[in-house]
Amino acid sequence: MRAPILSPVVRWTGLAGPIDPYRAFALTNAFTLAFFARYLKDEASPLLTGPSDAWPEVTFRARTA
């Protein structure tokens, strides 16, 4: 969602999260590209294997059924 980038009203009303909107956009882009590189191109994607110094706000959790 690009609303926090397009309108500061979204942040003023508390509808945006604590991450800077430009940072969130870059983060979403990086992880989306890594996902598609891994699962569509069968390329290594270290970004998807665990925590990254470049993206400290991202956490990984194991999912159990």
Phi, psi and omega in degrees: 000127182262004184304318179297333177282321185281331184219123177291345179299326180299319179287320181299325182275356179082014181276348178261157180279185184283347181277139176307135185301325179289324176294317179297320178296315179296320179298312179300318179297314182298314182287327176294315178297319179296319179299311182291325176298319182289311190264345176253326181257353182057040177260154177294138179226084181302334180300333183268358185269346180166187183306147182233139176297331181288333183230068184293343180281353180266130176243153179245136176230143175283138179258127178246147182283000000 
